[in-house]
């Protein structure tokens, strides 16, 4: 399993990362989460645009 910690959230926070990097980082984060949930805040069926909120707890020893 890939290690993911709180510092890695800075990568996700950066709006200039590529879509492929974002997908990889989100996948790593979910794999390293002890629990997680997703809330669909909005969905536009016409355009396919969506907004999802992820909430969870990372299972890492180093969360700095």
Secondary structure, DSSP 8 states (H G I E B T S, - for coil): -----GGGHHHHH-TTS-HHHHHHHHHHHHHTEEEEEEEEEEE-TTT--EEEEEEEEE--S---
